[in-house]
């Protein structure tokens, strides 16, 4: 709920839903979010490891992010639920 108190994100958020729990729980944090992020972008149709890769072998994050901004949030949540990510 810290984002509700800050003045910075006013242009980004219109509403918030308060939920119980802590983002500091072991299950809510990871030291390496990249694999899960790439899996989610794959489910969204924004990442193909055969196509969206730079010359150095790293994922093309700029292209992936540009695509993810166009993804319908409801569809993404359904895909993530089906894949149990």
Secondary structure by P-SEA (a helix, b strand, c coil): ccccccccccccccbbbbbbccccccccccccaaaaaaaaaaaacccccccccccccccaaaaaaaaaaaccaaaaaaaaaaacc
